[in-house]
Amino acid sequence: GEVDAREIGEVGLHTPHDDLSVRGDFGIVIDRQDFDRNLALQAVEAGVDIWLSSPVRNLLEGPGGVEGVHAESGDWSEDVKSKIVIDATGGRARWASLFLREVLGSDWDPDTTAQTNEYLMANVQTGKGVDLFFNSLLAPQGHAWIYPSGNKFAMAGIRGVRLHPDSALDEFIGREEPDRLEGGL
């Protein structure tokens, strides 16, 4: 299938002290859901098994390192051997960072781990530009962004350390009041 791609012809850089706009050919922004769907389809066609929302509880380790996972729910359990194991649970999932904890004996350091949130905004001015916002108060050691995601849609997001991603994104939109998001939902 086709992946929705938007050409980027302008990047706006915003700080508390100045704004800069640069025009050029900056590539494309792709629709991540379309991309993921197409990637999953190609993987399945190549013989890959994809388990969504899998109740993985532990890693299976052997002499060569991680050799699979142990999944368990209620009375059911299964060991799944695999050459490759991908932990794609995300930062908010209950078993996120299983590899980090079980294999490396570590965990996420909240003072150095970046947190992210993103909203799909409707009824906004999309254009062909991406806006990046650098503000250490709103996004410590990170940034915020707005990029087009279809006709009258844009993605607005934030990433930084030592912040709550949901309230940080709301505060960014409320304080910066980006023109592109005016009237957005």
DOTIMI-778831 format. One line per field, with one value per residue: residue number from 0; x, z negated, y of N, C-alpha, C, O in turn. Coordinates in Angstrom, 3 decimals, padded with zeros to 6 digits. Layout:
% DOTIMI-778831
rogu <- NUM,...
nxx <- X,...
nzz <- Z,...
nyy <- Y,...
caxx <- X,...
cazz <- Z,...
cayy <- Y,...
cxx <- X,...
czz <- Z,...
cyy <- Y,...
oxx <- X,...
ozz <- Z,...
oyy <- Y,...
This chain:
% DOTIMI-778831
rogu <- 0,1,2,3,4,5,6,7,8,9,10,11,12,13,14,15,16,17,18,19,20,21,22,23,24,25,26,27,28,29,30,31,32,33,34,35,36,37,38,39,40,41,42,43,44,45,46,47,48,49,50,51,52,53,54,55,56,57,58,59,60,61,62,63,64,65,66,67,68,69,70,71,72,73,74,75,76,77,78,79,80,81,82,83,84,85,86,87,88,89,90,91,92,93,94,95,96,97,98,99,100,101,102,103,104,105,106,107,108,109,110,111,112,113,114,115,116,117,118,119,120,121,122,123,124,125,126,127,128,129,130,131,132,133,134,135,136,137,138,139,140,141,142,143,144,145,146,147,148,149,150,151,152,153,154,155,156,157,158,159,160,161,162,163,164,165,166,167,168,169,170,171,172,173,174,175,176,177,178,179,180,181,182,183,184
nxx <- 000.804,000.186,002.019,001.176,002.727,004.214,005.641,008.281,008.923,009.745,011.237,010.569,012.219,012.023,012.630,012.611,013.672,013.943,012.827,013.180,013.026,013.503,013.780,013.595,014.427,013.482,012.926,010.533,007.538,006.169,003.140,002.914,001.275,000.337,002.825,003.743,001.716,002.111,004.751,004.393,002.714,004.447,006.351,004.836,004.153,006.669,006.949,007.032,005.880,003.598,002.788,000.364,-000.168,000.889,001.145,003.846,006.080,008.639,012.072,013.629,016.622,019.769,022.872,023.724,022.652,019.669,017.004,014.353,010.938,008.857,005.492,002.469,-000.765,-003.339,-004.346,-002.894,000.233,003.238,006.336,008.234,010.449,012.981,015.040,015.276,014.174,011.971,011.374,008.738,007.047,006.770,007.129,005.203,004.090,003.332,005.294,007.425,010.794,011.783,013.969,016.065,015.940,016.056,018.245,020.384,020.355,019.435,017.563,015.218,016.376,014.790,015.620,017.133,015.850,014.040,010.720,007.778,005.034,002.280,-000.121,-002.740,-003.906,-006.856,-008.460,-006.611,-004.053,-002.134,-000.009,003.346,005.305,007.484,007.514,009.758,010.305,012.296,012.690,013.788,012.362,009.761,010.333,012.653,015.949,015.021,012.550,009.757,007.271,005.587,004.023,002.844,000.092,-001.639,-004.571,-005.675,-004.875,-002.524,000.397,001.184,003.692,005.796,008.951,011.055,013.102,012.443,009.687,006.084,004.627,001.993,000.792,002.822,002.689,000.145,000.642,002.642,001.191,-000.718,000.862,002.603,000.839,000.689,000.302,-000.442,-002.000,-004.293,-007.697,-007.726,-008.557
nzz <- 000.000,000.192,-001.441,-003.247,-002.531,-003.288,-001.794,-002.993,-003.032,-004.502,-007.551,-010.739,-013.372,-016.782,-019.666,-023.070,-022.655,-019.925,-016.496,-013.635,-010.199,-007.724,-004.352,-002.049,-000.685,-002.698,-002.890,-003.707,-005.660,-007.045,-007.383,-010.312,-011.185,-008.766,-007.708,-009.679,-009.446,-006.777,-006.979,-008.839,-007.320,-005.223,-006.738,-007.767,-005.348,-004.741,-006.508,-009.247,-012.614,-014.296,-017.401,-019.031,-021.851,-023.647,-026.472,-027.717,-030.113,-030.939,-029.820,-027.772,-028.376,-027.152,-026.361,-024.254,-024.763,-024.788,-023.911,-023.354,-024.544,-027.503,-027.701,-029.452,-030.803,-033.010,-033.258,-031.105,-029.439,-027.572,-026.062,-023.790,-021.340,-019.677,-017.217,-017.147,-019.343,-019.948,-022.012,-022.067,-023.708,-024.683,-026.658,-028.678,-029.250,-031.264,-031.349,-030.170,-029.232,-029.907,-028.923,-029.643,-032.479,-033.094,-031.653,-031.662,-034.259,-035.176,-035.179,-033.989,-034.364,-035.888,-035.870,-033.617,-031.506,-028.635,-028.200,-026.219,-024.417,-022.169,-020.154,-017.808,-015.934,-014.799,-012.217,-011.610,-010.357,-007.909,-005.822,-004.373,-006.211,-009.048,-012.486,-015.057,-018.504,-020.977,-024.283,-027.388,-029.745,-029.213,-027.909,-029.116,-028.171,-025.700,-023.134,-021.390,-018.866,-015.723,-013.024,-009.642,-008.997,-007.033,-005.303,-006.871,-009.297,-011.949,-013.713,-017.039,-019.388,-022.233,-023.895,-026.548,-029.563,-033.038,-033.150,-033.032,-030.450,-029.374,-030.677,-030.098,-027.301,-027.005,-028.386,-026.760,-024.340,-025.340,-026.350,-024.226,-022.135,-019.252,-015.979,-013.901,-015.130,-015.865,-016.491,-016.434,-017.285
nyy <- -001.193,002.340,004.941,007.792,010.790,013.893,016.663,018.696,022.027,024.142,025.167,026.224,027.734,028.232,030.131,031.360,033.852,034.496,034.062,032.051,031.386,029.001,028.203,025.479,022.230,019.892,017.245,014.684,014.170,011.354,009.432,007.847,005.712,004.590,003.858,001.991,000.038,-000.848,-001.780,-003.862,-005.536,-006.283,-007.660,-009.831,-011.062,-011.986,-014.024,-013.481,-013.647,-011.641,-010.443,-008.726,-006.618,-008.472,-010.610,-010.505,-011.664,-012.358,-012.621,-015.089,-016.492,-017.611,-019.322,-017.728,-015.253,-013.278,-015.316,-015.471,-015.107,-015.270,-015.646,-014.939,-015.367,-015.476,-018.839,-019.637,-020.034,-019.486,-020.270,-018.540,-019.010,-017.152,-015.588,-012.886,-010.388,-007.836,-005.176,-003.349,-001.978,000.595,003.616,003.908,001.510,-001.391,-003.410,-002.205,-001.683,-004.199,-005.682,-003.975,-004.050,-006.859,-007.983,-006.128,-005.327,-002.865,000.226,002.709,006.004,008.535,011.188,011.522,010.361,010.933,012.080,011.809,013.246,013.448,015.088,014.619,017.133,018.660,020.636,022.702,024.977,023.665,023.681,023.522,023.281,022.669,023.271,023.939,024.129,025.466,025.523,025.748,025.861,024.857,022.438,020.816,019.985,019.144,019.472,021.002,020.385,020.968,019.550,018.978,016.754,015.710,016.991,019.810,018.771,018.365,017.314,017.838,018.018,017.129,016.777,015.947,016.034,015.280,016.034,015.979,014.424,014.805,017.072,018.873,019.163,020.307,022.704,023.832,024.321,026.101,028.245,029.030,029.409,028.726,030.050,028.324,026.402,027.654,027.639,024.933,021.535
caxx <- 000.000,000.848,002.204,000.946,003.964,004.084,006.914,008.570,009.629,010.130,011.387,010.573,012.903,011.495,013.165,011.991,014.298,013.957,012.198,013.901,012.375,014.417,013.099,014.432,013.890,013.861,012.468,009.112,006.990,005.291,002.116,003.511,000.366,000.412,004.144,003.765,000.824,002.779,005.903,003.869,002.231,005.622,006.962,003.979,004.328,007.988,006.916,007.171,004.695,003.475,001.852,000.002,-000.595,001.306,001.404,005.211,006.429,010.076,012.893,014.293,018.051,020.586,024.297,023.925,021.942,018.213,016.602,012.905,010.167,007.847,004.216,001.618,-002.006,-004.246,-003.848,-002.137,001.588,003.954,007.688,008.365,011.856,013.135,016.376,015.184,013.098,011.856,010.515,008.091,005.945,006.636,007.530,004.142,003.578,003.680,006.511,008.425,012.195,012.051,015.350,016.953,015.943,016.417,019.536,021.429,020.270,019.315,016.214,015.221,016.678,013.808,016.256,017.792,015.019,013.113,009.311,007.202,003.598,001.941,-001.547,-003.174,-004.775,-007.707,-008.924,-005.476,-003.354,-001.062,001.126,004.421,006.386,007.633,007.941,010.458,010.344,013.310,012.410,014.220,011.344,008.664,010.850,014.063,016.781,014.223,011.935,008.368,007.172,004.308,004.258,001.602,-000.272,-002.837,-005.313,-006.263,-004.413,-001.114,000.838,001.860,004.298,006.835,009.872,011.993,013.343,011.846,008.397,004.952,004.420,000.641,000.612,003.818,002.188,-000.940,001.240,003.307,000.172,-001.331,001.792,003.137,-000.291,001.143,-000.709,-000.886,-002.972,-005.451,-008.953,-007.562,-009.243
cazz <- 000.000,000.214,-002.708,-003.109,-002.759,-003.102,-001.544,-003.915,-002.318,-005.414,-008.962,-011.642,-014.641,-017.736,-021.027,-023.790,-022.274,-018.495,-015.561,-012.380,-009.220,-006.670,-003.257,-001.327,-000.517,-003.937,-002.883,-003.871,-006.898,-006.675,-008.349,-011.032,-011.219,-007.441,-007.603,-010.538,-008.855,-005.604,-007.451,-009.430,-006.211,-004.559,-007.657,-007.784,-004.052,-004.763,-007.447,-010.633,-013.478,-015.092,-018.513,-019.573,-023.252,-024.198,-027.915,-027.966,-031.516,-031.135,-028.668,-027.817,-028.148,-026.930,-026.237,-023.241,-025.148,-024.767,-022.904,-023.218,-025.639,-028.193,-027.765,-030.450,-031.156,-033.673,-033.280,-029.871,-029.315,-026.431,-025.771,-022.357,-020.948,-018.559,-017.006,-017.400,-020.228,-019.951,-023.060,-021.523,-024.625,-024.933,-027.977,-029.686,-029.417,-032.537,-031.231,-029.400,-029.636,-030.426,-028.563,-030.457,-033.852,-033.229,-031.071,-032.057,-035.693,-035.318,-034.915,-033.486,-035.316,-035.580,-035.675,-032.312,-030.485,-028.001,-028.092,-024.993,-024.154,-020.872,-019.840,-016.444,-016.012,-013.625,-011.879,-011.758,-009.137,-007.778,-005.061,-004.074,-007.136,-010.364,-013.492,-016.208,-019.601,-021.972,-025.465,-028.489,-030.795,-028.818,-027.479,-029.510,-027.374,-024.611,-022.252,-020.991,-017.412,-015.010,-011.624,-008.943,-008.987,-006.217,-005.071,-008.086,-010.471,-012.292,-014.943,-017.977,-020.381,-023.122,-024.451,-027.488,-030.805,-034.256,-032.888,-032.800,-029.035,-029.050,-031.104,-029.409,-025.963,-027.195,-028.753,-025.560,-023.432,-025.997,-026.485,-022.928,-021.269,-017.866,-015.006,-013.115,-015.880,-016.200,-016.089,-016.394,-018.253
cayy <- 000.000,003.645,005.641,009.226,011.541,015.344,017.337,019.796,023.084,025.221,024.819,027.372,027.490,029.209,030.142,032.477,035.116,034.782,033.138,031.966,030.537,028.594,027.494,024.536,020.885,019.216,015.862,014.411,013.630,010.250,009.036,006.729,004.566,003.961,003.242,000.805,-000.957,-001.405,-002.540,-005.099,-006.369,-006.854,-008.619,-011.022,-011.723,-012.626,-015.134,-013.047,-013.658,-010.417,-010.563,-007.415,-006.618,-009.757,-010.571,-010.962,-011.485,-012.535,-012.962,-016.384,-016.279,-018.799,-019.019,-016.683,-014.034,-013.391,-016.299,-015.495,-014.513,-016.062,-014.927,-015.570,-014.678,-016.420,-020.214,-019.887,-019.502,-020.046,-019.792,-018.299,-018.880,-016.232,-015.040,-011.445,-009.963,-006.380,-004.635,-002.154,-001.695,002.024,004.068,003.901,000.158,-002.018,-004.198,-001.479,-001.800,-005.535,-006.008,-003.142,-004.549,-008.273,-008.324,-005.195,-005.067,-001.419,000.712,004.083,007.060,009.576,012.499,011.595,009.728,011.872,011.694,012.378,013.162,014.032,015.160,014.867,018.303,018.819,021.980,023.606,025.378,022.688,024.190,022.575,023.555,022.079,024.240,023.371,025.083,025.148,026.317,024.890,025.863,023.975,021.140,020.720,019.087,018.605,020.450,020.755,020.432,020.920,019.214,018.641,015.339,015.606,018.215,020.391,018.039,018.524,016.676,018.730,017.146,017.654,015.784,016.542,015.284,015.835,016.659,015.087,014.730,015.274,018.457,019.696,019.482,021.276,023.982,024.350,024.864,027.253,029.377,029.472,029.741,028.753,030.462,027.181,025.597,028.475,027.008,023.485,020.676
cxx <- 000.847,000.931,002.027,002.222,003.721,005.467,007.069,009.445,010.069,010.240,011.442,011.228,012.517,012.155,012.453,012.519,014.177,013.208,012.974,013.154,013.348,013.631,014.093,013.710,014.360,013.359,010.971,008.798,006.018,004.272,002.600,002.595,000.361,001.725,004.195,002.901,001.494,003.994,005.459,003.387,003.402,006.297,006.164,004.122,005.668,008.063,007.057,005.833,004.704,002.411,001.606,-000.508,-000.270,001.609,002.785,005.576,007.926,010.757,013.448,015.753,018.761,022.038,024.593,023.257,020.443,017.808,015.096,012.243,009.244,006.601,003.288,000.397,-002.967,-003.617,-002.985,-000.731,002.270,005.345,007.806,009.837,011.942,014.580,016.411,013.978,013.109,010.893,009.956,006.924,005.736,006.897,006.470,003.600,004.101,005.015,007.563,009.794,012.513,013.500,016.328,017.070,016.521,017.829,020.651,021.407,020.148,017.845,016.330,015.521,015.737,014.415,016.928,016.974,014.020,011.714,008.718,005.693,003.335,000.430,-001.711,-004.211,-005.554,-008.079,-007.830,-004.905,-002.154,000.150,002.143,005.582,006.322,008.083,008.561,010.624,011.350,013.120,012.720,013.233,010.241,009.132,012.333,014.796,016.001,013.700,010.466,008.314,005.731,004.662,002.942,001.365,-001.572,-003.530,-006.037,-005.912,-002.932,-000.839,001.558,002.407,005.360,007.671,010.831,012.166,012.694,010.558,007.325,004.499,003.035,000.460,001.619,003.331,001.037,-000.375,001.949,002.293,-000.452,-000.425,002.267,002.040,000.128,000.017,-001.280,-001.965,-004.220,-006.711,-008.882,-008.296,-008.340
czz <- 000.000,-001.189,-002.446,-003.475,-002.421,-002.903,-002.495,-003.189,-003.207,-006.828,-009.748,-012.951,-015.601,-019.095,-021.770,-023.328,-020.800,-017.718,-014.257,-011.469,-008.078,-005.628,-002.553,-001.144,-001.709,-004.012,-003.066,-005.307,-006.470,-007.772,-009.025,-011.064,-009.878,-007.288,-008.410,-009.960,-007.657,-005.997,-008.041,-008.341,-005.496,-005.439,-007.683,-006.475,-003.958,-005.801,-008.906,-011.365,-014.302,-016.150,-019.059,-020.998,-023.931,-025.682,-028.253,-029.410,-031.773,-029.808,-028.861,-027.459,-028.001,-026.782,-025.235,-023.579,-025.167,-023.605,-022.726,-024.412,-026.261,-028.304,-028.706,-030.721,-031.752,-033.742,-032.068,-029.971,-028.143,-026.351,-024.255,-022.055,-019.716,-018.443,-017.345,-018.299,-020.247,-021.052,-022.547,-022.408,-024.872,-026.393,-029.044,-029.979,-030.709,-032.464,-030.381,-030.047,-030.268,-030.137,-029.452,-031.877,-033.959,-032.739,-031.587,-033.551,-036.007,-035.171,-034.406,-034.615,-035.005,-035.364,-034.318,-031.188,-029.940,-027.928,-026.893,-025.014,-022.843,-020.689,-018.336,-016.537,-014.702,-013.437,-012.080,-010.386,-008.979,-007.046,-004.792,-005.032,-008.415,-011.299,-014.657,-017.254,-020.634,-023.150,-026.675,-029.656,-030.460,-028.463,-027.834,-028.726,-026.230,-023.725,-022.036,-019.476,-016.947,-013.571,-010.971,-008.931,-008.217,-006.112,-006.345,-009.363,-010.689,-013.571,-015.772,-019.085,-021.197,-023.636,-025.376,-028.712,-031.969,-033.972,-032.817,-031.379,-028.684,-029.436,-030.416,-028.012,-026.046,-027.518,-027.557,-024.633,-024.037,-026.075,-025.144,-022.000,-019.796,-016.901,-014.239,-013.807,-016.261,-015.638,-016.066,-017.514,-018.704
cyy <- 001.257,004.231,007.128,009.976,013.012,015.953,018.520,020.816,024.230,024.669,026.118,026.970,028.601,029.028,031.262,033.844,035.466,033.708,033.198,031.019,030.271,027.812,026.574,023.221,020.064,017.778,015.759,014.012,012.546,010.009,007.761,005.513,003.834,003.206,001.943,-000.318,-001.639,-002.238,-003.877,-006.052,-007.043,-007.907,-009.921,-011.791,-012.448,-013.745,-014.767,-013.181,-012.384,-010.652,-009.174,-007.571,-007.940,-009.644,-011.137,-010.643,-011.583,-012.813,-014.367,-016.148,-017.610,-018.393,-017.903,-015.369,-014.268,-014.292,-016.387,-014.840,-015.550,-015.190,-015.695,-014.707,-015.693,-017.804,-020.547,-019.314,-020.193,-019.427,-019.680,-018.064,-017.989,-015.785,-013.561,-011.184,-008.442,-005.979,-003.313,-001.735,-000.217,002.352,003.974,002.511,-000.463,-002.746,-003.508,-001.642,-003.151,-005.929,-005.252,-003.703,-005.955,-008.589,-007.420,-004.866,-003.592,-001.044,002.138,005.051,008.222,010.960,012.636,010.975,010.734,011.263,012.431,012.261,013.875,013.998,015.269,015.982,018.428,020.285,023.025,023.968,024.453,023.260,023.104,022.744,022.766,023.197,023.488,024.458,024.598,026.088,025.435,024.871,024.852,022.569,021.032,019.631,018.440,019.709,020.093,020.907,020.504,020.576,018.777,017.132,015.151,016.945,018.651,019.618,018.330,017.748,017.729,017.849,017.837,016.496,016.511,015.664,016.031,016.613,015.585,015.376,015.263,016.739,019.377,020.084,020.485,022.659,024.622,025.010,026.114,028.459,029.922,029.963,029.819,029.112,029.285,026.373,026.377,027.846,025.500,022.769,019.568
oxx <- 002.065,000.035,002.647,002.742,003.107,006.355,006.113,010.566,010.690,009.451,012.253,010.838,012.663,012.232,011.747,011.889,014.298,012.985,013.381,012.696,013.944,012.905,015.286,012.515,015.497,013.369,010.222,009.671,005.145,004.502,002.688,003.080,000.378,001.753,004.633,003.297,001.451,004.239,006.076,003.627,003.350,006.761,006.749,004.204,005.807,009.118,007.192,004.781,005.707,001.277,002.541,-001.198,-001.073,002.257,002.894,005.410,008.437,010.125,013.707,016.071,018.404,022.396,025.603,023.284,019.994,018.209,014.606,012.877,008.899,006.636,003.311,000.496,-003.364,-002.493,-002.402,-000.533,001.932,005.515,007.505,010.409,011.095,015.268,017.438,012.888,014.138,009.731,010.630,005.929,004.634,006.887,006.805,002.749,005.177,005.791,008.500,009.913,013.427,014.183,017.298,018.173,017.372,018.531,021.739,022.317,020.700,016.986,017.420,014.971,015.873,013.789,017.261,017.370,013.243,011.553,009.120,005.138,004.067,-000.224,-000.919,-005.268,-004.977,-008.021,-008.074,-005.236,-001.255,001.239,001.860,006.716,005.272,008.950,007.985,011.034,011.272,013.354,011.991,013.269,009.831,008.403,013.185,014.323,016.294,014.330,009.999,009.215,004.796,005.507,002.041,002.305,-002.499,-003.129,-006.913,-006.569,-002.180,-001.727,002.437,001.684,005.772,007.178,011.360,011.461,012.433,010.362,007.623,004.023,002.910,000.025,001.311,003.539,000.966,-000.850,001.860,002.507,-000.693,-000.882,002.327,002.277,-000.055,-001.081,-002.478,-002.769,-005.114,-006.786,-009.861,-008.606,-008.740
ozz <- -000.172,-002.013,-001.535,-004.580,-001.404,-003.738,-002.766,-002.782,-002.737,-007.248,-009.464,-013.569,-015.279,-019.615,-021.141,-023.579,-020.448,-018.207,-013.822,-011.908,-007.530,-005.962,-002.479,-001.419,-001.735,-005.082,-002.636,-006.060,-005.634,-008.937,-008.387,-010.980,-009.843,-006.809,-007.900,-009.977,-007.535,-005.408,-007.776,-008.429,-005.201,-004.938,-007.628,-006.478,-003.197,-005.967,-009.744,-010.808,-014.943,-015.838,-019.505,-021.315,-024.704,-026.112,-028.981,-029.875,-032.710,-028.820,-029.989,-026.373,-028.637,-027.048,-025.359,-022.766,-025.530,-022.463,-022.028,-025.185,-025.646,-028.922,-028.758,-030.852,-031.088,-034.222,-032.007,-030.524,-027.774,-026.544,-023.531,-022.459,-018.825,-019.451,-017.778,-018.046,-020.530,-021.042,-022.591,-021.919,-025.235,-027.252,-030.229,-030.853,-031.189,-033.418,-029.917,-031.269,-031.088,-031.015,-029.951,-032.413,-034.808,-033.358,-031.912,-034.058,-037.000,-035.053,-034.393,-035.709,-033.951,-034.738,-033.904,-030.026,-030.695,-027.631,-026.592,-025.555,-022.453,-021.024,-017.665,-017.142,-013.620,-014.379,-012.642,-009.381,-009.820,-007.618,-004.955,-004.707,-008.817,-010.934,-015.181,-016.939,-021.107,-023.043,-026.952,-030.474,-031.323,-028.690,-026.953,-028.629,-025.839,-023.581,-022.444,-018.876,-017.668,-012.964,-011.643,-008.865,-008.703,-006.753,-006.838,-010.390,-009.733,-014.401,-015.270,-019.656,-020.909,-023.796,-025.028,-028.878,-031.898,-034.489,-032.570,-031.113,-027.783,-028.619,-030.170,-027.583,-025.240,-026.993,-027.367,-024.185,-023.324,-025.887,-024.949,-021.167,-019.158,-016.981,-013.956,-013.141,-016.909,-014.445,-015.718,-018.554,-019.521
oyy <- 001.215,004.044,007.676,009.828,013.335,015.783,019.247,020.509,025.183,023.823,026.999,025.979,029.780,027.915,032.050,034.871,036.639,032.600,034.276,029.964,031.199,026.875,026.870,023.115,019.593,017.168,016.636,013.579,012.780,010.335,006.712,004.384,002.603,002.073,000.912,-001.483,-002.863,-003.291,-004.909,-007.256,-008.237,-008.931,-011.002,-013.019,-013.405,-014.358,-015.659,-012.868,-012.071,-011.014,-008.509,-008.540,-008.461,-008.689,-012.124,-009.515,-010.969,-013.184,-014.786,-015.664,-018.602,-017.246,-017.211,-014.445,-015.356,-014.069,-017.274,-014.122,-016.559,-014.126,-016.925,-013.487,-016.651,-017.951,-021.630,-018.233,-021.318,-018.223,-020.629,-017.051,-018.056,-015.621,-013.037,-011.697,-007.828,-006.384,-002.284,-001.200,000.195,001.471,003.960,002.344,-000.106,-002.706,-004.157,-001.726,-003.241,-006.455,-005.822,-003.817,-006.219,-009.388,-007.896,-004.210,-003.119,-001.918,002.710,004.921,008.843,011.815,013.747,011.058,011.319,010.080,013.555,011.305,014.784,013.010,015.929,015.804,018.315,021.076,024.092,023.339,024.455,023.312,021.917,022.391,022.264,023.991,022.535,025.575,023.464,027.292,024.482,023.952,024.076,021.603,021.145,018.499,017.310,020.757,019.029,021.493,020.154,021.235,018.275,016.340,014.503,017.917,017.940,019.786,018.518,017.553,018.429,017.033,018.961,015.379,017.567,014.668,017.232,017.713,014.417,016.480,016.092,017.551,020.543,021.219,021.413,023.666,025.835,026.137,027.089,029.587,031.136,030.838,030.855,028.562,029.251,025.721,025.834,027.554,024.840,023.351,018.739
